[in-house]
Amino acid sequence: MLIASQLEPTYARTVYPCFDEPAMKATFNIRIVHDPSYVALSNMPAIDVSEMKDENGSLWSVTTFNTSLKMSTYITAFVICDFDYVTRTERGNEIRIWARKEAVKNGYVDYALSITGPIFSFLEDLLNVSYPLPKTDLVALPDFGAGAMENWGLMTFEESSLMYLPSDKFTSRKTVIAIIVSHELGHQACEMLRYFFFLFKWFGNLVTMNWWNDLWLNEGLASYFEYVGATFAEPKLSLDKIFCDHVVQPVLREDNGVEVRSLSASEDKIKGSYSLTSLFDSITYNKGASITWMLSGFLTEKLFVRALNLYLKKFSFSNTNQDDLWTHIQMVVDAQDEVQLPAPVKTIMDSWTCQNGFPVLTLNLTTGTISQEQFFHQNDANSTDFYNNTWIVPISWMRNGSLQPLIWLDSSSKVFPEMQVSESEYDWILLNVNLSGYYRVNYDQLNLKRLAHLLENDPKAIPAVSRFQLLDDVFTLTQFGYIQIETALELTKYLAREDELFIWNMVLFNLVPENLESTLKNYEVYPLLKKYLLKRMLPIYHYYAGFIRQNVDALEDDYFAKVYLEKLFQTACWLGLQDCLDLSSELYSKWMDNPEYTIPFLIRRTVCCYGVAVGSEKEWNFAWEMYNHTDSTKEDKDILLSAMSCARESWLLHRYLQYGLGDALFFSNCTSVVILYVVTKDIGHRIAWEFVTENWSLLSERYGKELLHDVLKIMGRFVNTDVQIQELQVFYNNTLEEEERETATLLLEFSKTENVERRELLTRVADWLHENGDD
């Protein structure tokens, strides 16, 4: 048995009577009556444990805790458990990490303990604010929907966010733990600035947002500092690479469209618990962190931290709104003359936090003009709901490899004479260096041509993060209708000289997205793309294949190899690279010969898939046998479920789907997973569809609308002819209820439109590859 509280945002009122709002702070006296075989934990240290009997004579323990500091209701907390703990003391602060006794005994929380104290000290020194509590408990919960929570003095975590197993050395688990622990520690001092990543508990707990409309001040600041803290704990991590890859780029992909809200809103717009819960999203966390990254960049870290010091000390144990933060930053700016801003801090920052979306900057090298407009899909150009926004934009820029002084765009368009270039093809300009600003850049054809030429001749002249940003911007601008796909493809010619995995991952995400992998082979483009991509992938593929074959342990500290090497190898095998297929077959055979052998985790899913694909019934049967092995972990079972769908003999896929109706899979609810894996494969989609239609009554009885929706959505990728569309429509009409039929038909119409657009796009890609395949 286990009890653990999660009271954010408005659940404290379900535990005890209270005015459950962040601005209403109080001290709390907590006492818990519990079974004597369990331990009770709360925000403060226990000061007394006594005994009492109930009316039936049963004996209970009563744990009384010290009076808390003044704090908000949502960070009061309690845990009742039979866990064990490990402990250390850091600057007088007792740190205990609690987990299941077996996990503690096996040392699974030792890594988290080793980094928690040093991160605390690092943040105290950086922010010049001492942690005000005498103890800190971190508890690893077997099941915790919130992921992690920064309760003051009693932080709670999903087990996977706090436990590091020796077998995890080739996963990204250690880095994830460092990031999440950093985020939650960041909250410990300031409730309002909780947003400074998991590390900065000062943000949110010590200083709290006045109301939930400024939640980003908690979570955005905490999310910014979580990466600062994580790279302190793990010095081999590159802060700018991991931050731009994990935070800035993902939220730029989401933050467009009429329906996306602004970072901060007026209080009257945030009403009701449902609205509050929906605020805990990527806009709050990732956009908040990205805006903070930009703010720290144009202020300089020194001024930014100085302003935070003032802010935290001024509002300790109280509440603020974002204007209070801007005021304290303005005070620091006014007291020096090194950094000059084009407008008051509030005016600059309100343009980023109070407006939805972000700008795209367009540079004309001939005139030196930079203009801005809200980034949106060009198909929505007639919408009147937005697109009139203007931001005050800090522009870091580089000319011919030399970093230039920061400039500002504070109107819709402005001429910068220093950006006019000569006729020399070696005269080029790069904006938003290292993705320091929260915006995209659209260059004119002249500059793009020069940048493409530069990449082919000297790619390292452009910093890695800027290469990442440049490629991501051009592909996204293509997708949103600003430029043509051919322009983006021109910038990929240099890739044989690209040695950064995180850049390759982004390129493959755009050139071979998951929803295209299983359909590209139906088009003329596949053999052309195969030739073009493999020619460029070979250097980086062979570099990493060498480690896999000879010294995989050397990759233990290569974070991006842990995260992205699978995608590289999966693509190489999918493109038919013989060495990749041979390597998969070789490693899979070693596993078959000795089931104690461990396939390198970095590429385990690819090896299992293509080990089965290039094999025969023998390889498939081994995967089935290992799937049913009692020692298989949940992750291993999922890898094997996927691998068995990679078989290239149709009768094996037919048999696999039939196995799905047997006790082993059907009653463990894995049948739907099997169907979805098979339906995405080149030869499997038709087989899976026939299986679904033949067994529909049995499947719908067990899985209902959810399976239907998933299968139909994936089937839509393969709807390419009027006959196929008609066939699906007949099935809908004969099988589904009216409401389901309408939904499925709309899905089919969407798929038809999407397929037409995809075919047009792939035709253009094929034409370009025809012309450039030999370059």
Secondary structure, DSSP 4 states (H G I P E B T S, - for coil): --EE---TTTTGGGTS-----TT--B----EEEE-TTSEEEESS-EEEEEEEE-TT--EEEEEEEPPPPSB-GGG--EEEE--EEEEEEETTEEEEEEE-HHHHHTTTTHHHHHHHHHHHHHHHHHHT----SSEEEEEEESS-TTSEE--TTEEEEEGGGT---GGGTTSSHHHHHHHHHHHHHHETS-GGGGGB-TEEEIIIIIEEESSGGGHHHHHHHHHHHHHHHHHHHSTTS-HHHHHIIIIIHHHHHHS-STTPPPSS--GGG--SHHHHHHTSSHIIIIIHHHHHHHHHHHH-HHHHHHHHHHHHHHTTTEEE-HHHHHHHHHHHHHT-SSS--SS-HHHHHHHHHSSSS-EEEEEETTTTEEEEEE---GGGTT--SS------EEEEEEETTEEEEEEEE-SSEEE-GGG---S-TT--EEESGGG-SSSEEEE-HHHHHHHHHHHHH-GGGS-HHHHHHHHHHHHHHHHTTSS-HHHHHHTTGGGGG---HHHHHHHHHHHS-HHHHTTGGGSTHHHHHHHHHHHHHHHHHHHHHHHHHH-GGGGTT-HHHHHHHHHHHHHHHHTT-HHHHHHHHHHHHHHHH-TT----GGGHHHHHHHHHHSS-HHHHHHHHHHHT-TT--HHHHHHHHHHHTT-SSHHHHHHHHHHTTSHHHHTTT-HHHHHHHHHTSTTHHHHHHHHHHHTHHHHHHHHHHHHHHHHHHHHGGG--SHHHHHHHHHHHHHHS-HHHHHHHHHHHHHHHHHHHHHHHHHHHHHHHHHHHTT-
